[in-house]
């Protein structure tokens, strides 16, 4: 396996291009561009280039921040909650 090879991680069907290879404690780790994560080389299989889809920077950024609230959303949630009627409970 070399940098630039296209491989697949079968458990999740992740297909990516090899960007880095390192060895640690006798285990070879391979970093894929799609996830920026390292995978055990023994768990990766060669993939066809037709399975590899490039993503734009905009798509990558959208995935990185998906599910996070904006400051405006947090301020709105804070305004909607009225804690003046809430009473603490429990012993202490």
Gaussian input, Z-matrix of N, CA and C with variables (Angstrom, degrees):
# hf/3-21g

backbone

0 1
 N
 C     1     B1
 C     2     B2     1     A1
 N     3     B3     2     A2     1     D1
 C     4     B4     3     A3     2     D2
 C     5     B5     4     A4     3     D3
 N     6     B6     5     A5     4     D4
 C     7     B7     6     A6     5     D5
 C     8     B8     7     A7     6     D6
 N     9     B9     8     A8     7     D7
 C    10    B10     9     A9     8     D8
 C    11    B11    10    A10     9     D9
 N    12    B12    11    A11    10    D10
 C    13    B13    12    A12    11    D11
 C    14    B14    13    A13    12    D12
 N    15    B15    14    A14    13    D13
 C    16    B16    15    A15    14    D14
 C    17    B17    16    A16    15    D15
 N    18    B18    17    A17    16    D16
 C    19    B19    18    A18    17    D17
 C    20    B20    19    A19    18    D18
 N    21    B21    20    A20    19    D19
 C    22    B22    21    A21    20    D20
 C    23    B23    22    A22    21    D21
 N    24    B24    23    A23    22    D22
 C    25    B25    24    A24    23    D23
 C    26    B26    25    A25    24    D24
 N    27    B27    26    A26    25    D25
 C    28    B28    27    A27    26    D26
 C    29    B29    28    A28    27    D27
 N    30    B30    29    A29    28    D28
 C    31    B31    30    A30    29    D29
 C    32    B32    31    A31    30    D30
 N    33    B33    32    A32    31    D31
 C    34    B34    33    A33    32    D32
 C    35    B35    34    A34    33    D33
 N    36    B36    35    A35    34    D34
 C    37    B37    36    A36    35    D35
 C    38    B38    37    A37    36    D36
 N    39    B39    38    A38    37    D37
 C    40    B40    39    A39    38    D38
 C    41    B41    40    A40    39    D39
 N    42    B42    41    A41    40    D40
 C    43    B43    42    A42    41    D41
 C    44    B44    43    A43    42    D42
 N    45    B45    44    A44    43    D43
 C    46    B46    45    A45    44    D44
 C    47    B47    46    A46    45    D45
 N    48    B48    47    A47    46    D46
 C    49    B49    48    A48    47    D47
 C    50    B50    49    A49    48    D48
 N    51    B51    50    A50    49    D49
 C    52    B52    51    A51    50    D50
 C    53    B53    52    A52    51    D51
 N    54    B54    53    A53    52    D52
 C    55    B55    54    A54    53    D53
 C    56    B56    55    A55    54    D54
 N    57    B57    56    A56    55    D55
 C    58    B58    57    A57    56    D56
 C    59    B59    58    A58    57    D57
 N    60    B60    59    A59    58    D58
 C    61    B61    60    A60    59    D59
 C    62    B62    61    A61    60    D60
 N    63    B63    62    A62    61    D61
 C    64    B64    63    A63    62    D62
 C    65    B65    64    A64    63    D63
 N    66    B66    65    A65    64    D64
 C    67    B67    66    A66    65    D65
 C    68    B68    67    A67    66    D66
 N    69    B69    68    A68    67    D67
 C    70    B70    69    A69    68    D68
 C    71    B71    70    A70    69    D69
 N    72    B72    71    A71    70    D70
 C    73    B73    72    A72    71    D71
 C    74    B74    73    A73    72    D72
 N    75    B75    74    A74    73    D73
 C    76    B76    75    A75    74    D74
 C    77    B77    76    A76    75    D75
 N    78    B78    77    A77    76    D76
 C    79    B79    78    A78    77    D77
 C    80    B80    79    A79    78    D78
 N    81    B81    80    A80    79    D79
 C    82    B82    81    A81    80    D80
 C    83    B83    82    A82    81    D81
 N    84    B84    83    A83    82    D82
 C    85    B85    84    A84    83    D83
 C    86    B86    85    A85    84    D84
 N    87    B87    86    A86    85    D85
 C    88    B88    87    A87    86    D86
 C    89    B89    88    A88    87    D87
 N    90    B90    89    A89    88    D88
 C    91    B91    90    A90    89    D89
 C    92    B92    91    A91    90    D90
 N    93    B93    92    A92    91    D91
 C    94    B94    93    A93    92    D92
 C    95    B95    94    A94    93    D93
 N    96    B96    95    A95    94    D94
 C    97    B97    96    A96    95    D95
 C    98    B98    97    A97    96    D96
 N    99    B99    98    A98    97    D97
 C   100   B100    99    A99    98    D98
 C   101   B101   100   A100    99    D99
 N   102   B102   101   A101   100   D100
 C   103   B103   102   A102   101   D101
 C   104   B104   103   A103   102   D102
 N   105   B105   104   A104   103   D103
 C   106   B106   105   A105   104   D104
 C   107   B107   106   A106   105   D105
 N   108   B108   107   A107   106   D106
 C   109   B109   108   A108   107   D107
 C   110   B110   109   A109   108   D108
 N   111   B111   110   A110   109   D109
 C   112   B112   111   A111   110   D110
 C   113   B113   112   A112   111   D111
 N   114   B114   113   A113   112   D112
 C   115   B115   114   A114   113   D113
 C   116   B116   115   A115   114   D114
 N   117   B117   116   A116   115   D115
 C   118   B118   117   A117   116   D116
 C   119   B119   118   A118   117   D117
 N   120   B120   119   A119   118   D118
 C   121   B121   120   A120   119   D119
 C   122   B122   121   A121   120   D120
 N   123   B123   122   A122   121   D121
 C   124   B124   123   A123   122   D122
 C   125   B125   124   A124   123   D123
 N   126   B126   125   A125   124   D124
 C   127   B127   126   A126   125   D125
 C   128   B128   127   A127   126   D126
 N   129   B129   128   A128   127   D127
 C   130   B130   129   A129   128   D128
 C   131   B131   130   A130   129   D129
 N   132   B132   131   A131   130   D130
 C   133   B133   132   A132   131   D131
 C   134   B134   133   A133   132   D132
 N   135   B135   134   A134   133   D133
 C   136   B136   135   A135   134   D134
 C   137   B137   136   A136   135   D135
 N   138   B138   137   A137   136   D136
 C   139   B139   138   A138   137   D137
 C   140   B140   139   A139   138   D138
 N   141   B141   140   A140   139   D139
 C   142   B142   141   A141   140   D140
 C   143   B143   142   A142   141   D141
 N   144   B144   143   A143   142   D142
 C   145   B145   144   A144   143   D143
 C   146   B146   145   A145   144   D144
 N   147   B147   146   A146   145   D145
 C   148   B148   147   A147   146   D146
 C   149   B149   148   A148   147   D147
 N   150   B150   149   A149   148   D148
 C   151   B151   150   A150   149   D149
 C   152   B152   151   A151   150   D150
 N   153   B153   152   A152   151   D151
 C   154   B154   153   A153   152   D152
 C   155   B155   154   A154   153   D153
 N   156   B156   155   A155   154   D154
 C   157   B157   156   A156   155   D155
 C   158   B158   157   A157   156   D156
 N   159   B159   158   A158   157   D157
 C   160   B160   159   A159   158   D158
 C   161   B161   160   A160   159   D159
 N   162   B162   161   A161   160   D160
 C   163   B163   162   A162   161   D161
 C   164   B164   163   A163   162   D162
 N   165   B165   164   A164   163   D163
 C   166   B166   165   A165   164   D164
 C   167   B167   166   A166   165   D165
 N   168   B168   167   A167   166   D166
 C   169   B169   168   A168   167   D167
 C   170   B170   169   A169   168   D168
 N   171   B171   170   A170   169   D169
 C   172   B172   171   A171   170   D170
 C   173   B173   172   A172   171   D171
 N   174   B174   173   A173   172   D172
 C   175   B175   174   A174   173   D173
 C   176   B176   175   A175   174   D174
 N   177   B177   176   A176   175   D175
 C   178   B178   177   A177   176   D176
 C   179   B179   178   A178   177   D177
 N   180   B180   179   A179   178   D178
 C   181   B181   180   A180   179   D179
 C   182   B182   181   A181   180   D180
 N   183   B183   182   A182   181   D181
 C   184   B184   183   A183   182   D182
 C   185   B185   184   A184   183   D183
 N   186   B186   185   A185   184   D184
 C   187   B187   186   A186   185   D185
 C   188   B188   187   A187   186   D186
 N   189   B189   188   A188   187   D187
 C   190   B190   189   A189   188   D188
 C   191   B191   190   A190   189   D189
 N   192   B192   191   A191   190   D190
 C   193   B193   192   A192   191   D191
 C   194   B194   193   A193   192   D192
 N   195   B195   194   A194   193   D193
 C   196   B196   195   A195   194   D194
 C   197   B197   196   A196   195   D195
 N   198   B198   197   A197   196   D196
 C   199   B199   198   A198   197   D197
 C   200   B200   199   A199   198   D198
 N   201   B201   200   A200   199   D199
 C   202   B202   201   A201   200   D200
 C   203   B203   202   A202   201   D201
 N   204   B204   203   A203   202   D202
 C   205   B205   204   A204   203   D203
 C   206   B206   205   A205   204   D204
 N   207   B207   206   A206   205   D205
 C   208   B208   207   A207   206   D206
 C   209   B209   208   A208   207   D207
 N   210   B210   209   A209   208   D208
 C   211   B211   210   A210   209   D209
 C   212   B212   211   A211   210   D210
 N   213   B213   212   A212   211   D211
 C   214   B214   213   A213   212   D212
 C   215   B215   214   A214   213   D213
 N   216   B216   215   A215   214   D214
 C   217   B217   216   A216   215   D215
 C   218   B218   217   A217   216   D216
 N   219   B219   218   A218   217   D217
 C   220   B220   219   A219   218   D218
 C   221   B221   220   A220   219   D219
 N   222   B222   221   A221   220   D220
 C   223   B223   222   A222   221   D221
 C   224   B224   223   A223   222   D222
 N   225   B225   224   A224   223   D223
 C   226   B226   225   A225   224   D224
 C   227   B227   226   A226   225   D225
 N   228   B228   227   A227   226   D226
 C   229   B229   228   A228   227   D227
 C   230   B230   229   A229   228   D228
 N   231   B231   230   A230   229   D229
 C   232   B232   231   A231   230   D230
 C   233   B233   232   A232   231   D231
 N   234   B234   233   A233   232   D232
 C   235   B235   234   A234   233   D233
 C   236   B236   235   A235   234   D234
 N   237   B237   236   A236   235   D235
 C   238   B238   237   A237   236   D236
 C   239   B239   238   A238   237   D237
 N   240   B240   239   A239   238   D238
 C   241   B241   240   A240   239   D239
 C   242   B242   241   A241   240   D240
 N   243   B243   242   A242   241   D241
 C   244   B244   243   A243   242   D242
 C   245   B245   244   A244   243   D243
 N   246   B246   245   A245   244   D244
 C   247   B247   246   A246   245   D245
 C   248   B248   247   A247   246   D246
 N   249   B249   248   A248   247   D247
 C   250   B250   249   A249   248   D248
 C   251   B251   250   A250   249   D249
 N   252   B252   251   A251   250   D250
 C   253   B253   252   A252   251   D251
 C   254   B254   253   A253   252   D252
 N   255   B255   254   A254   253   D253
 C   256   B256   255   A255   254   D254
 C   257   B257   256   A256   255   D255
 N   258   B258   257   A257   256   D256
 C   259   B259   258   A258   257   D257
 C   260   B260   259   A259   258   D258
 N   261   B261   260   A260   259   D259
 C   262   B262   261   A261   260   D260
 C   263   B263   262   A262   261   D261
 N   264   B264   263   A263   262   D262
 C   265   B265   264   A264   263   D263
 C   266   B266   265   A265   264   D264
 N   267   B267   266   A266   265   D265
 C   268   B268   267   A267   266   D266
 C   269   B269   268   A268   267   D267
 N   270   B270   269   A269   268   D268
 C   271   B271   270   A270   269   D269
 C   272   B272   271   A271   270   D270
 N   273   B273   272   A272   271   D271
 C   274   B274   273   A273   272   D272
 C   275   B275   274   A274   273   D273

   B1=1.4541
   B2=1.5305
   B3=1.3277
   B4=1.4614
   B5=1.5223
   B6=1.3354
   B7=1.4607
   B8=1.5238
   B9=1.3292
   B10=1.4537
   B11=1.5230
   B12=1.3370
   B13=1.4691
   B14=1.5200
   B15=1.3233
   B16=1.4590
   B17=1.5238
   B18=1.3288
   B19=1.4629
   B20=1.5204
   B21=1.3333
   B22=1.4696
   B23=1.5197
   B24=1.3261
   B25=1.4547
   B26=1.5254
   B27=1.3420
   B28=1.4727
   B29=1.5286
   B30=1.3477
   B31=1.4710
   B32=1.5292
   B33=1.3436
   B34=1.4657
   B35=1.5270
   B36=1.3246
   B37=1.4703
   B38=1.5292
   B39=1.3224
   B40=1.4598
   B41=1.5168
   B42=1.3287
   B43=1.4583
   B44=1.5174
   B45=1.3188
   B46=1.4545
   B47=1.5112
   B48=1.3022
   B49=1.4555
   B50=1.5258
   B51=1.3334
   B52=1.4538
   B53=1.5262
   B54=1.3446
   B55=1.4643
   B56=1.5199
   B57=1.3391
   B58=1.4626
   B59=1.5162
   B60=1.3187
   B61=1.4620
   B62=1.5245
   B63=1.3321
   B64=1.4590
   B65=1.5232
   B66=1.3184
   B67=1.4568
   B68=1.5166
   B69=1.3182
   B70=1.4579
   B71=1.5177
   B72=1.3056
   B73=1.4665
   B74=1.5250
   B75=1.3284
   B76=1.4564
   B77=1.5170
   B78=1.3198
   B79=1.4628
   B80=1.5210
   B81=1.3256
   B82=1.4557
   B83=1.5292
   B84=1.3309
   B85=1.4527
   B86=1.5220
   B87=1.3293
   B88=1.4581
   B89=1.5276
   B90=1.3353
   B91=1.4621
   B92=1.5175
   B93=1.3437
   B94=1.4623
   B95=1.5242
   B96=1.3313
   B97=1.4637
   B98=1.5215
   B99=1.3071
   B100=1.4765
   B101=1.5207
   B102=1.3233
   B103=1.4615
   B104=1.5224
   B105=1.3273
   B106=1.4654
   B107=1.5271
   B108=1.3325
   B109=1.4606
   B110=1.5207
   B111=1.3343
   B112=1.4653
   B113=1.5296
   B114=1.3311
   B115=1.4580
   B116=1.5226
   B117=1.3303
   B118=1.4553
   B119=1.5209
   B120=1.3211
   B121=1.4563
   B122=1.5282
   B123=1.3208
   B124=1.4606
   B125=1.5234
   B126=1.3390
   B127=1.4581
   B128=1.5349
   B129=1.3260
   B130=1.4597
   B131=1.5202
   B132=1.3251
   B133=1.4693
   B134=1.5307
   B135=1.3345
   B136=1.4656
   B137=1.5294
   B138=1.3090
   B139=1.4663
   B140=1.5181
   B141=1.3060
   B142=1.4546
   B143=1.5231
   B144=1.3184
   B145=1.4614
   B146=1.5282
   B147=1.3355
   B148=1.4709
   B149=1.5323
   B150=1.3346
   B151=1.4670
   B152=1.5231
   B153=1.3233
   B154=1.4586
   B155=1.5182
   B156=1.3057
   B157=1.4604
   B158=1.5141
   B159=1.3185
   B160=1.4564
   B161=1.5235
   B162=1.3110
   B163=1.4609
   B164=1.5186
   B165=1.2956
   B166=1.4573
   B167=1.5231
   B168=1.3256
   B169=1.4557
   B170=1.5239
   B171=1.3337
   B172=1.4614
   B173=1.5264
   B174=1.3461
   B175=1.4616
   B176=1.5236
   B177=1.3415
   B178=1.4551
   B179=1.5218
   B180=1.3287
   B181=1.4581
   B182=1.5193
   B183=1.3234
   B184=1.4597
   B185=1.5075
   B186=1.3265
   B187=1.4610
   B188=1.5201
   B189=1.3182
   B190=1.4621
   B191=1.5238
   B192=1.3329
   B193=1.4522
   B194=1.5199
   B195=1.3045
   B196=1.4566
   B197=1.5330
   B198=1.3134
   B199=1.4574
   B200=1.5220
   B201=1.3228
   B202=1.4528
   B203=1.5192
   B204=1.2972
   B205=1.4678
   B206=1.5149
   B207=1.3032
   B208=1.4552
   B209=1.5238
   B210=1.3125
   B211=1.4652
   B212=1.5213
   B213=1.3209
   B214=1.4628
   B215=1.5364
   B216=1.3457
   B217=1.4672
   B218=1.5299
   B219=1.3117
   B220=1.4646
   B221=1.5300
   B222=1.3270
   B223=1.4676
   B224=1.5202
   B225=1.3230
   B226=1.4575
   B227=1.5296
   B228=1.3101
   B229=1.4619
   B230=1.5231
   B231=1.3197
   B232=1.4585
   B233=1.5223
   B234=1.3283
   B235=1.4579
   B236=1.5222
   B237=1.3171
   B238=1.4574
   B239=1.5300
   B240=1.3150
   B241=1.4590
   B242=1.5224
   B243=1.3448
   B244=1.4559
   B245=1.5236
   B246=1.3171
   B247=1.4644
   B248=1.5187
   B249=1.3426
   B250=1.4615
   B251=1.5332
   B252=1.3432
   B253=1.4610
   B254=1.5212
   B255=1.3002
   B256=1.4595
   B257=1.5222
   B258=1.3268
   B259=1.4527
   B260=1.5164
   B261=1.3156
   B262=1.4516
   B263=1.5097
   B264=1.2887
   B265=1.4645
   B266=1.5100
   B267=1.2931
   B268=1.4621
   B269=1.5109
   B270=1.2678
   B271=1.4530
   B272=1.5121
   B273=1.2944
   B274=1.4526
   B275=1.4514
   A1=107.67
   A2=115.88
   A3=121.26
   A4=110.49
   A5=115.80
   A6=120.20
   A7=108.56
   A8=115.70
   A9=120.92
   A10=113.67
   A11=117.35
   A12=120.19
   A13=110.01
   A14=116.25
   A15=121.92
   A16=107.79
   A17=115.30
   A18=120.75
   A19=110.37
   A20=114.65
   A21=121.23
   A22=109.14
   A23=115.19
   A24=122.86
   A25=106.12
   A26=117.96
   A27=121.55
   A28=117.44
   A29=120.96
   A30=117.94
   A31=114.37
   A32=117.84
   A33=120.09
   A34=112.22
   A35=116.84
   A36=123.59
   A37=112.23
   A38=116.79
   A39=121.07
   A40=109.44
   A41=116.23
   A42=121.66
   A43=107.46
   A44=116.06
   A45=119.21
   A46=112.25
   A47=113.92
   A48=121.42
   A49=107.87
   A50=116.43
   A51=122.06
   A52=109.06
   A53=115.71
   A54=120.10
   A55=112.46
   A56=117.55
   A57=120.75
   A58=108.85
   A59=115.74
   A60=121.83
   A61=106.76
   A62=115.79
   A63=119.31
   A64=109.47
   A65=115.09
   A66=121.02
   A67=108.68
   A68=115.35
   A69=120.47
   A70=108.88
   A71=117.06
   A72=123.26
   A73=112.09
   A74=117.12
   A75=121.72
   A76=114.58
   A77=118.23
   A78=122.02
   A79=108.12
   A80=116.36
   A81=121.11
   A82=107.84
   A83=115.32
   A84=122.83
   A85=109.24
   A86=116.74
   A87=122.95
   A88=108.62
   A89=116.24
   A90=121.23
   A91=109.23
   A92=115.93
   A93=121.44
   A94=110.46
   A95=115.55
   A96=120.62
   A97=113.52
   A98=118.26
   A99=121.18
   A100=112.58
   A101=115.95
   A102=119.99
   A103=113.51
   A104=116.55
   A105=122.12
   A106=111.19
   A107=116.28
   A108=122.17
   A109=109.38
   A110=114.76
   A111=120.75
   A112=109.50
   A113=115.88
   A114=123.30
   A115=108.03
   A116=116.82
   A117=119.98
   A118=108.29
   A119=115.60
   A120=119.97
   A121=111.65
   A122=116.91
   A123=120.65
   A124=113.08
   A125=117.55
   A126=121.30
   A127=113.37
   A128=116.70
   A129=120.99
   A130=110.97
   A131=115.10
   A132=121.01
   A133=108.42
   A134=117.01
   A135=118.93
   A136=110.27
   A137=116.56
   A138=121.62
   A139=109.15
   A140=115.33
   A141=121.55
   A142=108.80
   A143=116.25
   A144=119.63
   A145=112.34
   A146=117.35
   A147=119.96
   A148=111.81
   A149=117.12
   A150=121.11
   A151=111.62
   A152=116.65
   A153=121.62
   A154=110.03
   A155=115.56
   A156=120.87
   A157=108.24
   A158=116.09
   A159=119.49
   A160=109.02
   A161=115.69
   A162=120.44
   A163=108.23
   A164=115.67
   A165=120.46
   A166=109.36
   A167=115.42
   A168=120.86
   A169=110.17
   A170=116.58
   A171=121.45
   A172=110.55
   A173=117.55
   A174=120.76
   A175=110.95
   A176=117.15
   A177=120.85
   A178=110.69
   A179=117.32
   A180=121.14
   A181=110.72
   A182=117.81
   A183=121.61
   A184=112.03
   A185=116.60
   A186=120.69
   A187=111.07
   A188=116.46
   A189=120.28
   A190=111.59
   A191=117.54
   A192=120.61
   A193=113.25
   A194=117.84
   A195=121.04
   A196=109.80
   A197=115.81
   A198=120.18
   A199=114.10
   A200=118.24
   A201=119.48
   A202=108.84
   A203=114.88
   A204=120.54
   A205=110.00
   A206=115.97
   A207=120.64
   A208=108.20
   A209=116.49
   A210=121.21
   A211=109.85
   A212=116.57
   A213=120.86
   A214=110.39
   A215=116.90
   A216=120.35
   A217=110.61
   A218=117.01
   A219=120.08
   A220=111.30
   A221=116.75
   A222=119.61
   A223=111.26
   A224=116.79
   A225=121.01
   A226=110.28
   A227=118.21
   A228=120.97
   A229=110.25
   A230=116.50
   A231=120.44
   A232=110.92
   A233=117.54
   A234=121.86
   A235=111.83
   A236=117.57
   A237=121.68
   A238=112.97
   A239=118.11
   A240=121.49
   A241=109.58
   A242=115.86
   A243=121.40
   A244=107.55
   A245=117.11
   A246=120.06
   A247=112.30
   A248=117.97
   A249=120.31
   A250=111.91
   A251=117.38
   A252=119.20
   A253=112.86
   A254=117.12
   A255=120.36
   A256=109.80
   A257=115.27
   A258=120.96
   A259=108.54
   A260=117.54
   A261=119.43
   A262=110.27
   A263=116.00
   A264=120.10
   A265=108.89
   A266=115.53
   A267=120.54
   A268=111.43
   A269=115.47
   A270=120.75
   A271=111.13
   A272=114.37
   A273=114.57
   A274=113.69
   D1=134.84
   D2=-178.20
   D3=-130.37
   D4=161.81
   D5=174.57
   D6=-58.58
   D7=138.07
   D8=-179.46
   D9=95.56
   D10=-16.54
   D11=177.34
   D12=-67.08
   D13=149.62
   D14=176.42
   D15=-102.07
   D16=124.19
   D17=-175.73
   D18=-132.95
   D19=166.23
   D20=-179.85
   D21=-127.30
   D22=140.88
   D23=171.84
   D24=-101.82
   D25=98.26
   D26=-171.61
   D27=-55.37
   D28=-37.02
   D29=-178.77
   D30=-56.88
   D31=-32.30
   D32=-179.43
   D33=-117.61
   D34=-0.38
   D35=-177.35
   D36=61.62
   D37=24.47
   D38=176.88
   D39=-72.04
   D40=126.49
   D41=177.46
   D42=-116.13
   D43=129.90
   D44=-178.67
   D45=-153.11
   D46=171.29
   D47=178.75
   D48=-98.54
   D49=135.41
   D50=-179.75
   D51=-69.02
   D52=123.50
   D53=179.30
   D54=-111.26
   D55=-19.70
   D56=-178.79
   D57=-157.58
   D58=148.44
   D59=176.33
   D60=-134.96
   D61=130.81
   D62=177.50
   D63=-142.17
   D64=158.21
   D65=179.23
   D66=-120.56
   D67=132.78
   D68=-179.15
   D69=-142.90
   D70=123.90
   D71=-179.16
   D72=52.79
   D73=38.86
   D74=177.17
   D75=80.76
   D76=3.64
   D77=179.20
   D78=-110.25
   D79=131.89
   D80=178.32
   D81=-91.87
   D82=127.12
   D83=-179.51
   D84=-112.76
   D85=138.94
   D86=-177.94
   D87=-123.39
   D88=127.50
   D89=-179.78
   D90=-95.94
   D91=132.97
   D92=179.40
   D93=-106.57
   D94=143.82
   D95=-177.37
   D96=-68.59
   D97=-28.96
   D98=-176.45
   D99=-65.59
   D100=-39.19
   D101=-173.95
   D102=-113.67
   D103=-14.41
   D104=-172.88
   D105=58.41
   D106=29.29
   D107=178.19
   D108=-113.59
   D109=155.80
   D110=175.77
   D111=-95.39
   D112=140.15
   D113=178.83
   D114=-124.73
   D115=148.99
   D116=174.44
   D117=-64.29
   D118=130.52
   D119=-178.58
   D120=-58.25
   D121=-34.73
   D122=-177.54
   D123=-66.49
   D124=-17.53
   D125=-179.20
   D126=-96.43
   D127=-4.72
   D128=-179.24
   D129=-95.89
   D130=147.56
   D131=177.02
   D132=-126.04
   D133=150.26
   D134=176.95
   D135=-59.85
   D136=144.32
   D137=179.43
   D138=-123.38
   D139=153.80
   D140=176.74
   D141=-75.99
   D142=144.69
   D143=-178.83
   D144=-62.16
   D145=-21.81
   D146=178.44
   D147=-70.28
   D148=-19.48
   D149=178.72
   D150=-82.03
   D151=-17.74
   D152=-176.96
   D153=-87.88
   D154=123.50
   D155=178.70
   D156=-118.56
   D157=128.15
   D158=177.67
   D159=-78.75
   D160=149.08
   D161=176.69
   D162=-120.86
   D163=146.73
   D164=179.62
   D165=-77.18
   D166=163.94
   D167=177.26
   D168=-59.39
   D169=-39.16
   D170=-179.35
   D171=-62.18
   D172=-43.01
   D173=178.61
   D174=-64.22
   D175=-40.86
   D176=179.97
   D177=-63.65
   D178=-43.23
   D179=179.42
   D180=-65.71
   D181=-38.79
   D182=178.77
   D183=-61.80
   D184=-39.47
   D185=178.78
   D186=-69.58
   D187=-36.56
   D188=-177.87
   D189=-65.26
   D190=-34.09
   D191=-176.33
   D192=-105.30
   D193=5.28
   D194=-179.20
   D195=-63.80
   D196=133.38
   D197=177.69
   D198=89.17
   D199=-2.84
   D200=178.34
   D201=-96.87
   D202=147.59
   D203=-179.36
   D204=-87.46
   D205=148.15
   D206=175.77
   D207=-85.07
   D208=167.38
   D209=177.72
   D210=-59.97
   D211=-39.95
   D212=178.62
   D213=-60.81
   D214=-42.91
   D215=178.60
   D216=-62.60
   D217=-42.13
   D218=-179.36
   D219=-65.80
   D220=-40.50
   D221=177.53
   D222=-63.51
   D223=-40.96
   D224=179.22
   D225=-63.97
   D226=-41.77
   D227=179.24
   D228=-64.63
   D229=-38.52
   D230=179.35
   D231=-63.13
   D232=-40.15
   D233=179.69
   D234=-68.49
   D235=-31.26
   D236=-176.36
   D237=-77.65
   D238=-18.46
   D239=-177.17
   D240=-95.64
   D241=125.20
   D242=177.97
   D243=-111.51
   D244=106.71
   D245=-176.41
   D246=-92.10
   D247=0.87
   D248=-176.55
   D249=-64.85
   D250=-24.27
   D251=-179.08
   D252=-96.08
   D253=-1.26
   D254=-178.95
   D255=-85.33
   D256=134.06
   D257=179.16
   D258=-110.24
   D259=136.58
   D260=176.37
   D261=-66.83
   D262=146.54
   D263=178.28
   D264=-132.83
   D265=163.89
   D266=-179.82
   D267=103.66
   D268=161.81
   D269=-179.04
   D270=-92.68
   D271=161.48
   D272=178.62
   D273=-178.86

